Amino acid sequence: MQIKERQFLAVFTTFAIGGPARWFAEAASEAEIAEANEWARQQGVPLFVLGGGSNVLVADEGFAGLVLHVGLKGIERDGERFRVGAGESWDEFVERAVGLECAGVECLAGIPGTVGGTPVQNVGAYGQEVASVIESVRAFDLNACEFVEFSNAECGFAYRRSRFNSNDRGRYIVTRVDYRLQQNGAPQITYQDLKAHFAGRPTAPTLAETAGTVRSIRRSKGMLLVDGDPDCRSAGSFFKNPTVTEEVADRVRKFAESAGVPVKVFPAEDGLVKIPAAWLIEQAGFRKGHLLGAAGISSRHTLALVNLGGATAKEILALADKIRASVEEKFGIRLEMEPEMVGFEGQGIGNRE
């Protein structure tokens, strides 16, 4: 394993933002992951694991430790089970599964990043989330210095959460994910955009048609990585849809009714209610295309903050803080940021949950 010095991280992220890593290494095997962890321990420096770079914001100062870029490859199929290396492209895996007529991930097409990040965030979109198809997760325990496996139940999945980004944040490096899909299963058409697109068809859509439609919708919202499209220099949805009590939801409904701006809310776990963050942001006075220096809100999707060219992490965070403060002042709801914050330790930022 080769360890480089002062590797700029912007080129490894979809935001195209970020200063240098003090040290940087690529891991193509589980042995190299263990080796990198031991090196960081001996040097007494922090270790950050970087996958596809699609859900991170790196500080302008970079990261004062070792950044480990996970590139473990390989896809093994055993009936309806797929064992996939953490470094595999998520979208390419979805395309392969759909091509084999295996259902369960077709609505997650077009999402950037690698397989290893999917259980961490419990990636979801258009009515599906990976928790519904993950059978187990293999990972390296940085504390015990050994490889472990977790069943689906042991992963602690919830909306955009798992044990890997909550209770055990920073403890495990995912090396492989096992998915159980459904051979010749029907696509999951529950999301309103998909229902509307396929309404009135005499025949049910295929998995390929569903995945293709999802990609088209994502492209229309600037959420599909396309070269030359400034709306794509982002981390996807920057804010999570907040879950609130019925009391708070009623307050939001009353505002929506009095203002003549309908809002759709959705049931969540534990009797809570999920409110679209995009609606809250727009009602707080922020529209698509809003600018703050070289940072802005996507011209096609209110939830995405974008780098319009040369934006700094500080500019992105300044815009995020401005949006969050306005939403909290108007609705009493504190928006939570989705991306992982890298290199901000000691600056009072952390993950800002």
N, C-alpha and C positions, 0 to 999 in steps of 0.2 A: 504494500500500500504506500503510495507516494503522498507526502504532505507538502502542500504548497503554502507560501506566505503571501499575505495581502492580496487575496483573490476578491475582486469586486463582485458583489452579489446581485447587482441590478440585472445582469444578463441572465440570471437564473430565476427571475421572478416575472410574473405576468404584469406586475405594476411597473416594471423597468425602473425601480427605485431601490437605492440601498448602497451604502458604503462598503468598504472591504472587510472581509473576515481576516482576523489576525493569522489564522491557519485554516486550511481547507483541504479536504480529502474526499475521494470517491470510494464508495464501498460497493463492490460487485458480488460479495459473498457474505454469509453470516460470520465467517472467520474474520473478515476484515472489519466488520462491525465491532466484534469483541476486541480486536486489536486497536481500533480507534478509541474505544472507551478506555482501554488500559493506558494508552498514550496520554489521553487527557487527564486521567487520574494521576499519572506520574508527574505530569507537568503542572498539575494543580490549576487547570483552566476549565472554564465551563464548556459544555458540549451542546451544540444545537443541531438537530436533525432536519435536513431540507429534502423535501421530495420534489414535487413538480413545481413548487414555488407559486401556486395559484391562489393561496389563501394566507399570504404573509405580507407584512409591511416591515421592511428593514430600515433601521435608523440610518440617517445620513452619515453618522460616525462609524457605521458598520457594527461588527460584533467582535468583542475582545476575547475570543476564545477559538475553539475548533468547530467549524461548520462541516458536518458530515453529509455529503450528498448521497442518498441511498439509491442504488441502481440495480437492485436484485431483480433478475429477469426469470421468465419461465412460466408457462401455463400448462398444467396437467389436467386432463379430463378423465373422470371416472363416473360414467353415467351422467347423472344430473349434477354431480359435484365438480367444481372447477377450483383447483388449487393454483393461486396466482401470486407471483413474486411481487413484492411491494414496489419495485421500480417500474413495473409495466404501466404503460399509458392507460388510464381509465377509459377514455373514449374508444381507444382501439380494442380494449377488452369488450366493451359494450357492443361494438360493431361485430366482433367475432361471435359473441353469444347470440345476437340477433340473427346473424347469418346461419347459425346452426339451429335456428328455430327454438331457442331456449328463452323462455319468458322470465321476467323478474327485474330487469334493469333497463328495459327499452325506453322508459320515460326519463332515464338519467343520461341519455345521449348528449354529447356536446359539452359535457362538464370537463373543464381542463384539470390537469393534475395527474397524480399517479394513484395506483391502487392502494398504497400504504396509507394515504390520507383519508380514504373513505370511511373506515371504522372510527377514526379519531373524531371526525366532525359528524359522524352519522349522516353522511351526505344524502341530501334529498332534494327532489324537485318534481313538479308536475304530478303530484299524487303518489310518488314512490319515495322510499328511502332504503338505504342499504341494509338497515337493521332487519328488514323483512326477509332478506336472502342470505345474510352472513351466517354461516354454520360455526366457524371458529376463526380465531386470530392467533397467529404465532408471533411472538415478540421477544426481544432481548431485554431482560430486566437489568437496568443500569445499576441498581443497588446491590442485587444479589449476584450480578455478573454471570447470569445463566439464561438459557432460552426457556420460555414458558409458553403454554397454550391456554387460551381462554375460550370457553363455550360462548354461544350467543348470550345466554343468561348472565354469564360472568362479566360481560362487557359493559353492563350498566347503561344500555342505550336509552336515550330520551331525545326530545326534539333538539337536533343539532348538538347533541352531547353524547359522551361516553365516559367511561372511567379514564380514558386516555387524555381527555382534555379538561377533566374536572378533578376528582379526588386524587388521581395518579398522574396529573399533568407533569410531563417531563421525566417520568420514571421509565417508560418503555419505548423501545424502537420497534415498530411493526416491521416484520420481515416477510410475512406471507398472510394472505387472507383466503379462506375457503368459502366459496359461495355455493349455495344449492339453488339451482334454477329449475324451471319446469319445462320439460321437453314438450314441444307443440302446445304450450299454454297460450291462452288468449292475452292480448295486451291489456294493460290496466288503463281504462279510459274513465277517470274520475275527475280530473282537473277540468275546470270550466273552459279554458282555451281549447283543450283537446275535444271536449264534447261539442263545442260550437263548430270546430273545423270538420268533424266527421258527421255532424247532424244531417239526417235525411239520406244517408247512404243506404242503398239496398243490401249491401254486404258489410260485414264487420271488417275493420281495418286489420292489416297484417302487422306483425311485429316490426317489419322493415318500414312500413308506411308510418307507423307510430313514431319510431325513432327519427325518421326523416322529418316528420312534422315538428317534433320537439326541436330538432336542430334549426329548422326554419324559424320557429318562434324565437328561439334564443338569438339567432342572427338578427332578427328584426328589433330585438331589444338591446343589441350591442353586447350580448352575453356569450357570443361564440368567437373564439380567437380567429381573427382574420387579419392577415398581414396588411398594413397600411391603414387600418381602421383605428382612429384615435380612441374610440369608445371601448376598444378591447384592452387598452393599457389600464387594467383595473385588477381588483381581487375578487371580481364578481360582486355578489351582494355584500355591501360593507356593513349592513346592520341586520340583526336578526328580527324577525317578527316577534314583538313582545307578547308574553302571556300574562294576563292580568286577572284580577278578581271580577266577579259579576258586577260588583259595585262600580268599579272603575269602567268596565265596559258599558254599563248603563249611562254613565256620565258622557262617554264618547258618543254613544248612540243619540243622546239628547242634543249634543252639539251638532252632530251630523244632520239631524232632523231640522233644527232651527236654522242652520246655514244652508239647507237644501243641497247638501253634498253627501249622497248615500255612502254608507260604509258597510262592507261585508265582513262579519266576524265569524270565527270558526271555533268549535269546541276543542279544548286541549285537555291534557291529563289533569287529574286531581281536581276536576270541577272548575278549572280555569278557562279563560277565553283568549283566543289568539286574535290579535288585531294587526292588519297589514301595516308594516312600518312605512311603506311607500306612501300610503294615504296620510299617515300622521305627519310625515315630512312635508308633503305638499300643503297640508292644511296649516302647517307652521310657517308657511311663506316661501318654501324652497321649490323651485320648478326645475324641470329638465333643462340642462344647459347652464345652470347657475355657475358662476366662476368666482374663484378666489385665487388670484395669481395664476400660476400654471396648473392649479388643481381645479377640478370642477365636478359637477354632477353630470352623468352621462346625458347626452341629448336624447336618449331613447329609453332610459330606465332610471327612475328616481333613486333606486337603492344602490346604484353603482357609483362610486367616486372614481374619477379617472385622472390619469396623468396626461395632460394635453401636450406635453413635450417639455422636458426639463423640470418637471415638478419635483419638489423635495418631500421627504417624509413629513417634515414640519408643516408644510403647506397642506398636505392631505389631512393631518391631524387637526390643524387649525380649522379647516372646513368641517371636519367631523364634529369637533367640539361645538362649533357654532350651531350646527344642525341639532345636536343633542340638547344643547341648552334651550333652544327655542321650543323643541318638542316638550321638554320637561316643564318649561314655564307655562305652556298652553294647556297641556293635558295631564301633567303630573306623572308622566311615564318616562322612565330613563331607558333610552335605547342602548342595547348592548352591541358592541362591535364584533363582527365575525372573524376578521383576520387575526392571525397570530402576530403579536408585536415582538420583533426581534432586535435586540441591542439597545433597548430603552431602559434597562435596569439602572436604578439610581437616579432616573429623571422624573420619577413620580408618575410614570405612565403604565407600565405593566400591561395587562390585558384590558384594563379600564372597564371591568364588568360592573 
